Amino acid sequence: MKNNLSVLKEEKKYARFLSSVFISGIGDWFHSIAVFSLLLQLTNAGLALGFTMALRVLPHLLFGPLGGTS
């Protein structure tokens, strides 16, 4: 069995795809932090922040079982 780094060296397209997914995930976290910070600054209510976080998870909870495993 090959080690993971040698596979990434051989498969250049996969390595590029993996790095782009990683960078996109970092951008998603920055977006979430910015939205939550703005919401907390505008409303000054933790309840609004909790409600927003719950609403962001709701589609995954509702449609995840319909989509199956990935």
N, CA, C and O atoms as a GROMACS GRO file, in nm:
protein
  280
    1MET      N    1   0.085  -0.118   0.000
    1MET     CA    2   0.000   0.000   0.000
    1MET      C    3   0.089   0.124   0.000
    1MET      O    4   0.185   0.134   0.077
    2LYS      N    5   0.057   0.216  -0.086
    2LYS     CA    6   0.134   0.339  -0.097
    2LYS      C    7   0.101   0.433   0.019
    2LYS      O    8  -0.010   0.433   0.071
    3ASN      N    9   0.198   0.513   0.058
    3ASN     CA   10   0.165   0.610   0.161
    3ASN      C   11   0.094   0.730   0.096
    3ASN      O   12   0.099   0.748  -0.026
    4ASN      N   13   0.029   0.808   0.177
    4ASN     CA   14  -0.059   0.914   0.126
    4ASN      C   15   0.015   1.021   0.049
    4ASN      O   16  -0.036   1.071  -0.051
    5LEU      N   17   0.133   1.057   0.092
    5LEU     CA   18   0.205   1.165   0.024
    5LEU      C   19   0.250   1.124  -0.115
    5LEU      O   20   0.253   1.207  -0.206
    6SER      N   21   0.286   0.997  -0.133
    6SER     CA   22   0.328   0.955  -0.267
    6SER      C   23   0.210   0.954  -0.364
    6SER      O   24   0.227   0.979  -0.483
    7VAL      N   25   0.092   0.925  -0.314
    7VAL     CA   26  -0.028   0.929  -0.399
    7VAL      C   27  -0.054   1.072  -0.443
    7VAL      O   28  -0.089   1.096  -0.559
    8LEU      N   29  -0.038   1.168  -0.352
    8LEU     CA   30  -0.061   1.308  -0.388
    8LEU      C   31   0.044   1.358  -0.486
    8LEU      O   32   0.014   1.443  -0.571
    9LYS      N   33   0.165   1.306  -0.477
    9LYS     CA   34   0.268   1.346  -0.572
    9LYS      C   35   0.242   1.290  -0.711
    9LYS      O   36   0.270   1.356  -0.811
   10GLU      N   37   0.187   1.170  -0.716
   10GLU     CA   38   0.158   1.107  -0.846
   10GLU      C   39   0.032   1.164  -0.910
   10GLU      O   40   0.028   1.183  -1.032
   11GLU      N   41  -0.068   1.189  -0.831
   11GLU     CA   42  -0.197   1.237  -0.883
   11GLU      C   43  -0.206   1.388  -0.865
   11GLU      O   44  -0.258   1.436  -0.764
   12LYS      N   45  -0.154   1.461  -0.960
   12LYS     CA   46  -0.148   1.607  -0.949
   12LYS      C   47  -0.287   1.671  -0.949
   12LYS      O   48  -0.310   1.768  -0.876
   13LYS      N   49  -0.378   1.618  -1.030
   13LYS     CA   50  -0.513   1.676  -1.034
   13LYS      C   51  -0.586   1.656  -0.902
   13LYS      O   52  -0.659   1.743  -0.856
   14TYR      N   53  -0.566   1.538  -0.842
   14TYR     CA   54  -0.630   1.512  -0.713
   14TYR      C   55  -0.572   1.603  -0.605
   14TYR      O   56  -0.646   1.653  -0.520
   15ALA      N   57  -0.442   1.625  -0.607
   15ALA     CA   58  -0.378   1.714  -0.510
   15ALA      C   59  -0.430   1.856  -0.525
   15ALA      O   60  -0.454   1.924  -0.425
   16ARG      N   61  -0.449   1.900  -0.647
   16ARG     CA   62  -0.503   2.035  -0.670
   16ARG      C   63  -0.647   2.044  -0.623
   16ARG      O   64  -0.687   2.144  -0.564
   17PHE      N   65  -0.724   1.940  -0.649
   17PHE     CA   66  -0.863   1.937  -0.604
   17PHE      C   67  -0.870   1.938  -0.451
   17PHE      O   68  -0.952   2.011  -0.393
   18LEU      N   69  -0.786   1.859  -0.387
   18LEU     CA   70  -0.786   1.852  -0.242
   18LEU      C   71  -0.747   1.985  -0.179
   18LEU      O   72  -0.805   2.027  -0.079
   19SER      N   73  -0.650   2.052  -0.236
   19SER     CA   74  -0.610   2.182  -0.182
   19SER      C   75  -0.718   2.287  -0.206
   19SER      O   76  -0.738   2.375  -0.122
   20SER      N   77  -0.788   2.280  -0.317
   20SER     CA   78  -0.896   2.376  -0.342
   20SER      C   79  -1.013   2.354  -0.246
   20SER      O   80  -1.076   2.451  -0.203
   21VAL      N   81  -1.043   2.229  -0.211
   21VAL     CA   82  -1.148   2.201  -0.113
   21VAL      C   83  -1.108   2.256   0.024
   21VAL      O   84  -1.192   2.310   0.096
   22PHE      N   85  -0.981   2.240   0.059
   22PHE     CA   86  -0.932   2.292   0.186
   22PHE      C   87  -0.944   2.444   0.192
   22PHE      O   88  -0.989   2.498   0.293
   23ILE      N   89  -0.904   2.512   0.088
   23ILE     CA   90  -0.910   2.659   0.084
   23ILE      C   91  -1.055   2.706   0.085
   23ILE      O   92  -1.087   2.806   0.148
   24SER      N   93  -1.143   2.634   0.016
   24SER     CA   94  -1.284   2.670   0.016
   24SER      C   95  -1.345   2.654   0.155
   24SER      O   96  -1.427   2.735   0.196
   25GLY      N   97  -1.304   2.551   0.227
   25GLY     CA   98  -1.353   2.531   0.363
   25GLY      C   99  -1.311   2.643   0.456
   25GLY      O  100  -1.389   2.685   0.542
   26ILE      N  101  -1.188   2.692   0.439
   26ILE     CA  102  -1.143   2.806   0.519
   26ILE      C  103  -1.228   2.929   0.488
   26ILE      O  104  -1.266   3.003   0.579
   27GLY      N  105  -1.259   2.950   0.362
   27GLY     CA  106  -1.344   3.064   0.323
   27GLY      C  107  -1.484   3.052   0.380
   27GLY      O  108  -1.543   3.152   0.421
   28ASP      N  109  -1.537   2.931   0.384
   28ASP     CA  110  -1.669   2.911   0.443
   28ASP      C  111  -1.670   2.946   0.592
   28ASP      O  112  -1.766   3.005   0.641
   29TRP      N  113  -1.562   2.909   0.662
   29TRP     CA  114  -1.555   2.942   0.804
   29TRP      C  115  -1.546   3.093   0.826
   29TRP      O  116  -1.609   3.146   0.916
   30PHE      N  117  -1.466   3.161   0.743
   30PHE     CA  118  -1.458   3.307   0.755
   30PHE      C  119  -1.593   3.371   0.729
   30PHE      O  120  -1.630   3.468   0.796
   31HIS      N  121  -1.667   3.319   0.632
   31HIS     CA  122  -1.800   3.372   0.602
   31HIS      C  123  -1.893   3.352   0.721
   31HIS      O  124  -1.966   3.444   0.759
   32SER      N  125  -1.892   3.235   0.780
   32SER     CA  126  -1.978   3.208   0.895
   32SER      C  127  -1.944   3.300   1.012
   32SER      O  128  -2.034   3.355   1.075
   33ILE      N  129  -1.816   3.316   1.040
   33ILE     CA  130  -1.777   3.403   1.150
   33ILE      C  131  -1.819   3.547   1.124
   33ILE      O  132  -1.864   3.616   1.216
   34ALA      N  133  -1.807   3.593   1.001
   34ALA     CA  134  -1.846   3.730   0.968
   34ALA      C  135  -1.997   3.749   0.983
   34ALA      O  136  -2.041   3.850   1.038
   35VAL      N  137  -2.075   3.653   0.936
   35VAL     CA  138  -2.221   3.665   0.947
   35VAL      C  139  -2.264   3.662   1.093
   35VAL      O  140  -2.349   3.741   1.134
   36PHE      N  141  -2.207   3.571   1.171
   36PHE     CA  142  -2.245   3.563   1.312
   36PHE      C  143  -2.202   3.687   1.389
   36PHE      O  144  -2.276   3.735   1.475
   37SER      N  145  -2.085   3.739   1.359
   37SER     CA  146  -2.039   3.861   1.426
   37SER      C  147  -2.128   3.980   1.392
   37SER      O  148  -2.164   4.059   1.480
   38LEU      N  149  -2.163   3.993   1.264
   38LEU     CA  150  -2.250   4.103   1.223
   38LEU      C  151  -2.388   4.091   1.287
   38LEU      O  152  -2.444   4.190   1.332
   39LEU      N  153  -2.442   3.971   1.290
   39LEU     CA  154  -2.573   3.951   1.350
   39LEU      C  155  -2.571   3.984   1.499
   39LEU      O  156  -2.663   4.048   1.550
   40LEU      N  157  -2.468   3.941   1.568
   40LEU     CA  158  -2.458   3.970   1.711
   40LEU      C  159  -2.439   4.119   1.735
   40LEU      O  160  -2.491   4.172   1.833
   41GLN      N  161  -2.365   4.186   1.648
   41GLN     CA  162  -2.343   4.330   1.664
   41GLN      C  163  -2.471   4.409   1.635
   41GLN      O  164  -2.500   4.507   1.704
   42LEU      N  165  -2.549   4.366   1.536
   42LEU     CA  166  -2.671   4.440   1.500
   42LEU      C  167  -2.785   4.415   1.598
   42LEU      O  168  -2.857   4.508   1.633
   43THR      N  169  -2.800   4.292   1.643
   43THR     CA  170  -2.914   4.260   1.729
   43THR      C  171  -2.880   4.261   1.877
   43THR      O  172  -2.966   4.287   1.961
   44ASN      N  173  -2.754   4.233   1.909
   44ASN     CA  174  -2.708   4.224   2.047
   44ASN      C  175  -2.790   4.120   2.125
   44ASN      O  176  -2.815   4.136   2.244
   45ALA      N  177  -2.833   4.014   2.053
   45ALA     CA  178  -2.914   3.910   2.116
   45ALA      C  179  -2.857   3.773   2.081
   45ALA      O  180  -2.845   3.736   1.964
   46GLY      N  181  -2.824   3.699   2.184
   46GLY     CA  182  -2.774   3.564   2.164
   46GLY      C  183  -2.879   3.472   2.106
   46GLY      O  184  -2.847   3.374   2.038
   47LEU      N  185  -3.006   3.501   2.135
   47LEU     CA  186  -3.114   3.419   2.083
   47LEU      C  187  -3.120   3.424   1.931
   47LEU      O  188  -3.142   3.322   1.866
   48ALA      N  189  -3.099   3.541   1.873
   48ALA     CA  190  -3.098   3.555   1.727
   48ALA      C  191  -2.982   3.476   1.667
   48ALA      O  192  -2.997   3.415   1.561
   49LEU      N  193  -2.869   3.477   1.734
   49LEU     CA  194  -2.754   3.402   1.687
   49LEU      C  195  -2.781   3.252   1.693
   49LEU      O  196  -2.750   3.180   1.598
   50GLY      N  197  -2.837   3.205   1.800
   50GLY     CA  198  -2.872   3.064   1.813
   50GLY      C  199  -2.976   3.021   1.711
   50GLY      O  200  -2.968   2.911   1.656
   51PHE      N  201  -3.073   3.108   1.686
   51PHE     CA  202  -3.177   3.079   1.588
   51PHE      C  203  -3.118   3.067   1.447
   51PHE      O  204  -3.156   2.979   1.370
   52THR      N  205  -3.025   3.157   1.415
   52THR     CA  206  -2.959   3.154   1.285
   52THR      C  207  -2.876   3.027   1.268
   52THR      O  208  -2.877   2.966   1.161
   53MET      N  209  -2.806   2.988   1.372
   53MET     CA  210  -2.726   2.866   1.365
   53MET      C  211  -2.816   2.744   1.346
   53MET      O  212  -2.783   2.653   1.271
   54ALA      N  213  -2.930   2.742   1.415
   54ALA     CA  214  -3.024   2.630   1.401
   54ALA      C  215  -3.083   2.626   1.260
   54ALA      O  216  -3.100   2.518   1.203
   55LEU      N  217  -3.113   2.742   1.204
   55LEU     CA  218  -3.170   2.746   1.069
   55LEU      C  219  -3.068   2.702   0.964
   55LEU      O  220  -3.107   2.649   0.860
   56ARG      N  221  -2.940   2.724   0.989
   56ARG     CA  222  -2.837   2.680   0.894
   56ARG      C  223  -2.822   2.528   0.893
   56ARG      O  224  -2.782   2.471   0.792
   57VAL      N  225  -2.854   2.463   1.004
   57VAL     CA  226  -2.840   2.318   1.014
   57VAL      C  227  -2.967   2.246   0.967
   57VAL      O  228  -2.962   2.129   0.930
   58LEU      N  229  -3.077   2.316   0.970
   58LEU     CA  230  -3.207   2.255   0.939
   58LEU      C  231  -3.213   2.184   0.804
   58LEU      O  232  -3.264   2.072   0.800
   59PRO      N  233  -3.165   2.241   0.694
   59PRO     CA  234  -3.172   2.168   0.566
   59PRO      C  235  -3.094   2.036   0.568
   59PRO      O  236  -3.136   1.938   0.506
   60HIS      N  237  -2.982   2.034   0.638
   60HIS     CA  238  -2.904   1.910   0.646
   60HIS      C  239  -2.981   1.804   0.725
   60HIS      O  240  -2.976   1.685   0.691
   61LEU      N  241  -3.050   1.846   0.828
   61LEU     CA  242  -3.127   1.751   0.908
   61LEU      C  243  -3.248   1.698   0.832
   61LEU      O  244  -3.284   1.581   0.845
   62LEU      N  245  -3.311   1.784   0.754
   62LEU     CA  246  -3.433   1.744   0.682
   62LEU      C  247  -3.401   1.662   0.557
   62LEU      O  248  -3.466   1.560   0.532
   63PHE      N  249  -3.304   1.706   0.478
   63PHE     CA  250  -3.281   1.643   0.350
   63PHE      C  251  -3.165   1.544   0.349
   63PHE      O  252  -3.145   1.472   0.251
   64GLY      N  253  -3.088   1.541   0.456
   64GLY     CA  254  -2.977   1.447   0.465
   64GLY      C  255  -3.021   1.301   0.456
   64GLY      O  256  -2.961   1.224   0.381
   65PRO      N  257  -3.124   1.262   0.531
   65PRO     CA  258  -3.168   1.123   0.520
   65PRO      C  259  -3.223   1.088   0.382
   65PRO      O  260  -3.216   0.972   0.340
   66LEU      N  261  -3.278   1.185   0.312
   66LEU     CA  262  -3.329   1.158   0.177
   66LEU      C  263  -3.215   1.137   0.076
   66LEU      O  264  -3.226   1.058  -0.018
   67GLY      N  265  -3.105   1.209   0.099
   67GLY     CA  266  -2.991   1.200   0.007
   67GLY      C  267  -2.906   1.077   0.030
   67GLY      O  268  -2.835   1.034  -0.061
   68GLY      N  269  -2.911   1.020   0.148
   68GLY     CA  270  -2.830   0.904   0.178
   68GLY      C  271  -2.689   0.943   0.218
   68GLY      O  272  -2.660   1.060   0.246
   69THR      N  273  -2.602   0.844   0.221
   69THR     CA  274  -2.463   0.870   0.260
   69THR      C  275  -2.383   0.916   0.140
   69THR      O  276  -2.416   0.886   0.025
   70SER      N  277  -2.278   0.990   0.168
   70SER     CA  278  -2.195   1.036   0.057
   70SER      C  279  -2.063   0.964   0.054
   70SER      O  280  -1.980   0.990  -0.033
   0.00000   0.00000   0.00000
